[in-house]
Amino acid sequence: MKCLFNLSFILLSSLILLFIIIPIIGLFNGVGFFNLVEAFGDKEILYSVLLTMKISFYGTFFVLVTGLPLAYLIARNDFRGKAIIESIIDIPVMIPHTAAGIALLMAFNRGMMKDFFTIFGISFMDTEAGIMIAMMFLSSPFLINGAKEGFKNVDPKLENVARTLGAGRFSVFFRVVLPNAQKDIVNGMLMMWSRGLGEFGAVVIIAYHPMIAPVLIYDRFNNYGLIYSAPVAAVMIAVSLSTFLVVRGLNNKRSSF
């Protein structure tokens, strides 16, 4: 019975893994090695990929600074309205991305909000700032929820012991809580960063230019077809997947010590 159980689970697991892997293999096989090498030498493709990675990183860093306190407060406290706040955090996951782009455009590119940011020389239509808020809005739940689960896994007794030894609240947070929740926080950052890399719907509403990789893929596919868009997709996947695997591997290795 145990063998049947394991075999059935392995079979089902293999099906979903193949479903994920086969399109990736098909993409690289269809592009071909020499076309992929040539694509890595295309300045427009490299600029677009690096721009995508850079802006997604900036957005992830901003949410890291502002979202960790929120995640900690939710993880450590029970208060009236907590369920509402958790629901608000999850809203971006539930709404269509094009709708999110329209909402962001309405909020930040008109009226008082637009006037406020104009004072600081910030505009959102067809700018990197516009791309960043689109990425942040739709991917921030991954970091906040990941950090929240990490904080929940840290035993409050560790904080209490540190406090009894004379450590202040900030010292306890940075020297006790964060190191113990590090793995979940880094994984949440990776999920947010990688989700930002793939954002298209909201970005294309706010900022078609400068072209991030998903928009460049769409633009080339729409104007020139599959043969010109596939290499962009292959380069984007290769670069982002390599970075993702290296960072996650280092994080898991460090957490195992």
N, C-alpha and C positions, 0 to 999 in steps of 0.2 A: 504493500500500500504506500509506503514511504517513497519507493522508487517511482511509482506511478504519479504521485504528487509532484516530486521533483521534476520528472520528465515533462509533465504537462505545463508546469510553470516555466521551465527552460524553453519549451516550444513557443509558448505565448510571448515570452520575453524576446525571443529571437525574431518573431514576426514584427514587433514594434521597432526593434533596433534596425532591422533590415529596411523598414519603411522610412526611417530617418536617414540611413546611410546611403541607400541606393541613389536618391536624387543627387547627393553630393558627388558620389563616384561618377554618375552619369554626366554631371556638369564638367568635371575635370577631364573625363575621357572625351567628351564632345569637343572641348576647346583644344585639347592636344598640348603636348609639352612645349613645342616651339612657339605656338601662339601665346601660351601662358608667359613664356620668357619674354616675348615681344611686348606683351601687355605690361609687364613690370618695367619696361623701358619707356612706356607712354607717359609723358609728363602730365597730361590731363588726368589720366587715371590715378597716378600716384598722388597728385595734388588733391584730388577728390577723396581718395581713401584716407590720406593723412588728415585732411580737414575734418572728415567725419569722426575719426578717432580722437582728434584734439578737442572738438567741441563737445563730444559725448563725455570725455574725461572732465572738462571744465564743469559741465552740468552735474556729473557725479560728485565732484569735490564740493560744489555748492550745497547739494543735498546732504552730503556727509556732515558738513558743519551745522546745518540747520535742522537736519532730520534726526541726528543721534539724540539730542535732548528730548525731542518729541517721543522717540521710540523708548527711551529710558523712563520717561514719566508714565507712559502707558503700561510698560512692563512692571513697574514697581508700585503703582497706585491704583486703587479702585475708587472711582468718583462718578458723580452723576454726569451723564452725557458721554461717558467713555465709549459706549457702543456707537454713538453718533460720530465721534471723532474718528474711530476706526473705520467706519463706513465712508467718511469723507476721504480718508487716505486711499481707499480702494476704488473710488469713483473713476479715476483715469483708466483703470483696467477694464471697466464695464462699457464705456461709451465708444462709439465709432471714432476712428482716428481723424477722419475728415471733419467730423463734428467738433472734435477737440480743437482742430486748427481754426475753425470758424470762431469758436468760443474765445480762443486766445487772441485772435485778430480783433474781435469786438472789444475785448477787455483792455488790451495793451496798445492798440493802434488808433484809438479815438478818445476824445473827451479829456477828462482830467488826468487820467493815467498817462496818456500820450504826452500831454503838456508837462507833466512832472518829469518824465524820463528825458524829454527834450532839453530840459535845463542842464542835465548832465551829459548831453550830447549822445544819448542812446536812442536809437530807433530800431524797430523790429521788422519792418517790411523789407524783404530782400537783404537781410544782414545776418551776420553770424549770431548776434544776440537773439534774433528771431528763431533761428535754428535751435539755439540752446534752450530757449523756454519751451519749444515744442518737444524736444527730447526729454527735458526735465519733467514736464507735466505728465507725460505718458509712462515714464520709466521709474519715477521716484518711489512708487509703492514697493518695488522689489527691494530697494535698499532699506527703507523704513521698516518693512515687515521682517526682513532678514535680521536687522539689528534688534528689533523687538524680541524675536525668538532667542537671539543670543543672550540678551540681558536676562530673559526669563530663566535661562539655564545656569546663570551665575547664582550660587547660593547666597542669599542675603546675609547669612551668618558670617561670611567672609568680610562683608562690608562692616558689620557690627564689631567684629574683632578688631579690624583696622581702626575704627572710630574709638574704641576703648583704649587703644594704644596711642591715641593722641593725633591721629591723622584727620585732617579737615575733609569736608565733603568733596571738594575739587580734587584733592590728593587721592582720596579713595576711588573716585571715578576714573582718574587717569592711570593710577598705578595698580588698581585691583580689578575694577570692573572691566575696563576696556581690554586689558590683556587676556582675561578669561573669556571674553565674548568675541575675541579677534577673528576666529575662524568664520563665524556666522556673519560678522560685519563685512569681512573681505569678500565672502561669497555673495552677499547682498550687493556690494559694490560692483562685483563682476557681472551679476545679473542685470543691474541697472545700466552699466556701461554697455554691455552687449546688446541690451534691448534698445538703447539709444542709437547704436550703430545701424540697426535695421529700420529705424523710423522713416516713414515715407509720407503717409497720408496727411499728417498735421504739418509736416515741414513744407510739402509742396504747396499748401495753401498760403503759408506765411512767407516762405522764402524759396522760390524756385532757383534763384541765384543768391550767393555762390552755390554751385552744385555740389552737394554731398553725394557719396557713392550711390545710395538708392535712387536719387533723382537722376543721376547720370545714367544709371542702368535703364531707367524708364525712358529717358530722353533718347538714348541711342536705339533702344528697342522700337520706340514709336516712330523714329525717323529713318532708321537704317535696317532694322530687323534683328533677328536672333544672333546672327554671326558677329555683329559688332557689339552687342550688349553682353553676351556670354563671357567674354574675357574680363570685363569689368567685374562681373559677379564672382568669377573665379578668383581674381586678385583680392577682392574684398573678403571673401570667405577664408582664403589662405592666410592673409595677414591677421585678421581678427581672431580666427580659430587658434593660430599659433600663439598669439599673445595671451588669449584666454587660458589655454592649456598650461603655458609656462607659469603664469601667475597663480592659477589654482593649484598646480603641482607644488610650487614653493610654499603656498599657504598650508596645504595639507601636510607637507613634510615638516614644516616648522611646528605645526600644532601637535604632531605626533611625539615630539620630544618632551 
